[in-house]
Amino acid sequence: MGDGGEWLLGCEVPLEQPWRGQTKLVKMLAGPLRECLDLLPGVPPREIPLLLNLAERDRPGRLDGLSNAFYHALIQEIGSHFHRDSQLIAGGRVGGALALKRARELLYRTAGPHDHVLVAGVDSLLTGPTLNAYLARGRLLTAENSNGFVPGEAGGALLISRPGAGQGDALLCGGLGFATETATVESEEPLRAEGLAEAIKAALAAARRDMADMDFRLTDVSGEQYGFKEAALALTRVLRRRKEEFDIWHPADCIGEVGAAALPCMLGVALFSARKSYAPGPNILCHLGNDDGQRTALVVQQSGNG
């Protein structure tokens, strides 16, 4: 599976007005990025790579200009460039995990490793073309269709560092897994969740953990029956020890379907559930999927040691 990356080139692009389209996405993302940068006083953004995840290129209603032009509109809003290792990833919901994989490479590479990497995502499904496309496909939740999702929009950012970097409360990512599901949400094939189960197994193996070790699940399920059925089937394929409780959290029930911003939002929920002591436990299995069949899973641990 490719990483969907685009290397960034220099150009100057004025922001469009008023707040809509590309400008709206820039404004939504600038705030979270500034919050992350505030955690590193004295470190200029030019020293930090930004891995920016956006909607898939074939996503219905995707805005024009979500490439170099968007990146340079963003740095114009922030007021500074980021490191030349910055990269665009047009990966949708799965793109957040692809960005984490790339961040790990930048943190641990032999030649010139980085101390910190920013992973960000921004998306909106509240544009006319996107809404019309999903409405025509019977994918939106409406008074006539209970088997649909509520569209939303969001921007989020994560500061990624090596363990022990001293950033206070943190989430530790112990494993990543990727796979492909052939029975997609709009296909006619019978769903067996083989792709998601494969991604989960890979993430657990990388983290040297078992499914029964996980305390709860955090997913991008956004209301359609397909997502809940897939999560349930994958669980039966991976869980081999009985658990009395195994909660499944889906932040989309509060914020709607936010596409490429899903993973930052999910991990934000994980972090604050630890800070406020309402999480069922510290060990979390996260999983996400794109409509084209790409699947990813993460094993995450809540930690107060940074």
C-alpha positions as CSV (number, residue, x, y, z in Angstrom):
1,M,0.0,0.0,0.0
2,G,1.5,3.4,-1.0
3,D,1.9,6.3,1.4
4,G,0.1,8.8,-0.9
5,G,2.9,11.3,-0.3
6,E,3.7,14.5,-2.1
7,W,6.9,16.3,-1.5
8,L,6.5,20.1,-0.9
9,L,7.8,22.7,-3.3
10,G,8.1,26.4,-2.8
11,C,5.5,28.9,-3.9
12,E,3.5,31.8,-2.6
13,V,-0.3,31.5,-2.4
14,P,-2.6,34.3,-1.0
15,L,-5.4,33.1,1.3
16,E,-8.9,33.3,-0.3
17,Q,-11.6,35.1,1.6
18,P,-14.0,34.8,3.3
19,W,-13.7,31.7,5.5
20,R,-14.7,28.9,3.2
21,G,-13.0,26.3,1.1
22,Q,-9.3,26.1,1.5
23,T,-9.2,29.1,3.9
24,K,-11.6,27.4,6.3
25,L,-9.4,24.3,6.5
26,V,-6.3,26.5,7.1
27,K,-8.0,28.3,9.9
28,M,-9.2,25.1,11.5
29,L,-5.7,23.6,11.5
30,A,-3.7,26.7,12.5
31,G,-4.9,26.7,16.1
32,P,-4.0,23.1,16.9
33,L,-0.6,23.5,15.3
34,R,0.1,26.6,17.4
35,E,-0.9,24.7,20.5
36,C,1.6,22.0,19.7
37,L,4.3,24.5,18.9
38,D,3.7,26.2,22.2
39,L,4.8,22.9,23.9
40,L,8.3,23.5,22.5
41,P,9.3,27.0,23.5
42,G,12.5,28.0,21.9
43,V,12.3,25.5,19.1
44,P,11.5,27.2,15.8
45,P,9.1,25.6,13.4
46,R,11.8,25.5,10.8
47,E,13.4,22.7,12.8
48,I,10.2,20.5,12.9
49,P,8.8,18.5,10.0
50,L,5.1,18.7,9.5
51,L,3.4,15.6,8.1
52,L,0.0,16.9,6.9
53,N,-2.8,14.5,6.1
54,L,-5.6,15.6,3.8
55,A,-8.6,13.9,2.2
56,E,-8.0,11.1,-0.4
57,R,-7.6,12.4,-3.9
58,D,-10.7,10.5,-5.1
59,R,-12.9,11.6,-2.1
60,P,-16.2,12.9,-3.4
61,G,-16.3,16.7,-3.4
62,R,-12.6,17.0,-2.4
63,L,-11.6,20.7,-2.6
64,D,-9.3,21.8,-5.4
65,G,-5.8,23.0,-4.4
66,L,-5.2,20.6,-1.6
67,S,-1.5,20.2,-2.4
68,N,1.5,22.5,-2.3
69,A,-0.9,25.5,-2.5
70,F,-2.6,24.5,0.7
71,Y,0.7,23.9,2.6
72,H,2.0,27.3,1.7
73,A,-1.3,28.9,2.7
74,L,-0.9,27.2,6.0
75,I,2.6,28.4,6.6
76,Q,1.5,31.9,5.6
77,E,-1.1,31.7,8.4
78,I,1.3,30.3,10.9
79,G,4.0,32.8,10.0
80,S,6.8,30.3,9.6
81,H,8.1,27.5,7.4
82,F,8.5,24.0,8.7
83,H,11.5,21.7,8.1
84,R,12.2,20.6,4.6
85,D,11.3,17.0,5.6
86,S,7.7,18.1,5.7
87,Q,5.3,16.1,3.6
88,L,1.7,16.0,2.4
89,I,-0.2,12.7,2.7
90,A,-3.5,12.5,0.9
91,G,-4.6,9.5,2.9
92,G,-8.0,10.2,4.5
93,R,-8.7,8.4,7.8
94,V,-5.9,5.9,7.3
95,G,-3.5,8.7,6.4
96,G,-3.1,9.7,10.0
97,A,-1.5,6.3,10.7
98,L,0.7,6.6,7.6
99,A,1.9,9.9,9.0
100,L,2.7,8.3,12.3
101,K,4.7,5.6,10.4
102,R,6.7,8.3,8.6
103,A,7.2,10.2,11.9
104,R,8.7,7.1,13.4
105,E,11.1,6.9,10.5
106,L,12.1,10.6,11.0
107,L,12.6,10.2,14.7
108,Y,14.8,7.0,14.5
109,R,16.6,7.3,11.2
110,T,20.4,6.9,11.4
111,A,21.3,10.1,9.5
112,G,20.0,13.3,11.1
113,P,17.1,12.0,13.2
114,H,14.6,14.6,14.4
115,D,13.7,15.2,18.0
116,H,10.1,16.2,17.2
117,V,7.6,15.7,14.4
118,L,4.2,17.3,13.9
119,V,1.4,15.1,12.5
120,A,-1.7,16.9,11.5
121,G,-5.0,16.3,9.7
122,V,-7.8,18.6,8.5
123,D,-10.9,17.8,6.6
124,S,-14.5,18.9,6.0
125,L,-17.4,16.9,4.7
126,L,-19.8,19.8,4.9
127,T,-19.3,21.1,1.4
128,G,-22.1,21.0,-1.2
129,P,-20.5,18.6,-3.6
130,T,-19.5,16.1,-0.8
131,L,-22.9,16.2,0.8
132,N,-24.7,15.7,-2.6
133,A,-22.4,12.8,-3.5
134,Y,-22.9,10.9,-0.3
135,L,-26.6,11.7,-0.2
136,A,-27.0,10.2,-3.7
137,R,-25.2,7.1,-2.5
138,G,-27.5,6.7,0.5
139,R,-24.6,7.1,2.9
140,L,-25.9,10.1,5.0
141,L,-28.0,9.9,8.1
142,T,-31.4,11.4,7.2
143,A,-35.0,11.1,8.3
144,E,-35.4,8.5,5.6
145,N,-32.1,6.7,6.2
146,S,-31.1,5.4,9.6
147,N,-28.1,3.6,8.2
148,G,-25.8,6.6,7.5
149,F,-23.3,8.9,9.0
150,V,-23.4,12.6,10.2
151,P,-20.9,14.7,8.2
152,G,-18.5,16.9,10.2
153,E,-15.3,18.9,9.9
154,A,-12.2,19.2,12.1
155,G,-8.6,20.0,12.3
156,G,-6.2,18.4,14.7
157,A,-2.4,18.1,15.4
158,L,-0.1,15.8,17.3
159,L,3.4,16.4,18.6
160,I,5.4,13.2,18.1
161,S,8.6,12.6,20.1
162,R,10.7,9.7,21.3
163,P,9.6,8.2,24.7
164,G,11.2,10.2,27.6
165,A,11.2,13.5,25.7
166,G,9.7,15.2,28.8
167,Q,6.4,16.5,27.4
168,G,4.3,15.5,30.4
169,D,1.2,13.5,29.8
170,A,1.6,11.4,26.7
171,L,0.4,8.5,24.6
172,L,2.9,5.8,23.7
173,C,2.3,4.1,20.3
174,G,3.6,0.6,20.6
175,G,2.5,-0.8,17.2
176,L,1.1,0.0,13.8
177,G,-0.6,-2.4,11.4
178,F,-1.9,-2.0,7.8
179,A,-4.0,-4.2,5.5
180,T,-6.6,-4.1,2.8
181,E,-10.2,-5.2,3.0
182,T,-11.8,-6.4,-0.3
183,A,-15.4,-6.3,0.9
184,T,-15.7,-2.5,1.1
185,V,-18.6,-0.4,2.3
186,E,-20.1,0.0,-1.2
187,S,-19.2,-3.5,-2.6
188,E,-21.5,-6.5,-2.9
189,E,-19.0,-8.9,-1.4
190,P,-19.8,-10.6,2.0
191,L,-18.0,-8.8,4.8
192,R,-15.7,-11.0,6.9
193,A,-13.5,-8.2,8.2
194,E,-10.3,-10.1,7.1
195,G,-8.5,-6.8,6.3
196,L,-9.2,-5.2,9.6
197,A,-8.4,-8.3,11.5
198,E,-5.0,-8.5,9.7
199,A,-4.2,-4.9,10.5
200,I,-5.1,-5.5,14.2
201,K,-3.0,-8.6,14.4
202,A,0.0,-6.8,12.9
203,A,-0.3,-3.9,15.3
204,L,-0.6,-6.3,18.3
205,A,2.4,-8.3,17.1
206,A,4.5,-5.1,16.7
207,A,3.6,-4.1,20.2
208,R,4.1,-7.6,21.6
209,R,0.6,-7.6,23.1
210,D,-2.5,-9.7,22.9
211,M,-6.0,-8.5,22.1
212,A,-7.1,-9.5,25.6
213,D,-4.5,-7.0,27.0
214,M,-6.4,-4.1,25.5
215,D,-8.7,-2.2,27.9
216,F,-11.0,-0.6,25.3
217,R,-11.3,0.2,21.6
218,L,-11.2,3.6,19.9
219,T,-12.5,3.7,16.4
220,D,-13.5,5.9,13.5
221,V,-17.0,4.2,13.2
222,S,-19.3,7.0,12.3
223,G,-22.8,5.6,12.3
224,E,-23.2,3.2,9.3
225,Q,-24.0,-0.4,10.2
226,Y,-21.0,-1.6,8.1
227,G,-18.4,-0.1,10.5
228,F,-20.0,-1.6,13.6
229,K,-20.4,-5.0,11.9
230,E,-16.7,-4.9,10.7
231,A,-15.5,-4.1,14.2
232,A,-17.5,-6.9,15.7
233,L,-16.4,-9.5,13.1
234,A,-12.7,-8.4,13.5
235,L,-13.0,-8.9,17.3
236,T,-14.2,-12.5,16.9
237,R,-11.2,-13.2,14.6
238,V,-8.6,-11.7,17.0
239,L,-9.8,-12.1,20.6
240,R,-9.0,-15.5,21.9
241,R,-9.6,-15.0,25.7
242,R,-12.9,-14.0,27.2
243,K,-13.3,-10.4,28.4
244,E,-16.1,-9.3,30.7
245,E,-16.2,-5.9,29.1
246,F,-14.5,-4.4,26.1
247,D,-15.9,-0.9,25.3
248,I,-15.8,0.5,21.8
249,W,-15.6,4.3,21.7
250,H,-16.4,6.2,18.5
251,P,-15.9,10.0,18.8
252,A,-17.8,10.5,15.6
253,D,-21.0,10.2,17.6
254,C,-20.1,13.6,19.0
255,I,-18.3,15.4,16.2
256,G,-19.5,13.6,13.1
257,E,-17.4,12.1,10.3
258,V,-14.3,14.2,10.0
259,G,-12.3,12.2,7.5
260,A,-8.5,13.0,7.5
261,A,-8.8,14.6,10.9
262,A,-10.1,11.4,12.5
263,L,-6.9,10.1,14.1
264,P,-5.8,13.3,15.8
265,C,-9.3,13.6,17.2
266,M,-9.4,10.0,18.4
267,L,-6.0,10.3,20.1
268,G,-7.1,13.6,21.7
269,V,-10.0,11.7,23.3
270,A,-7.6,9.0,24.5
271,L,-5.3,11.6,26.1
272,F,-8.0,13.5,27.9
273,S,-9.7,10.3,29.1
274,A,-6.4,9.6,30.9
275,R,-6.0,13.1,32.2
276,K,-9.5,13.1,33.6
277,S,-9.4,9.4,34.8
278,Y,-12.4,8.1,33.0
279,A,-10.7,5.7,30.7
280,P,-11.4,1.9,31.4
281,G,-7.7,1.4,31.4
282,P,-4.4,2.5,29.8
283,N,-4.2,0.1,26.9
284,I,-6.1,1.1,23.8
285,L,-6.6,-0.5,20.4
286,C,-7.4,2.1,17.7
287,H,-8.5,1.2,14.2
288,L,-9.6,3.2,11.2
289,G,-10.5,2.4,7.6
290,N,-11.0,4.2,4.2
291,D,-13.9,3.5,1.9
292,D,-11.5,2.0,-0.7
293,G,-10.6,-0.8,1.7
294,Q,-7.4,0.5,3.3
295,R,-7.3,-0.5,7.0
296,T,-5.0,0.5,9.9
297,A,-4.7,-0.3,13.6
298,L,-2.7,1.2,16.4
299,V,-1.8,-0.1,19.9
300,V,-1.6,2.9,22.2
301,Q,-0.8,3.2,25.9
302,Q,-1.7,6.1,28.1
303,S,1.2,7.3,30.2
304,G,1.9,10.2,32.5
305,N,5.6,9.9,32.1
306,G,6.0,11.7,28.7
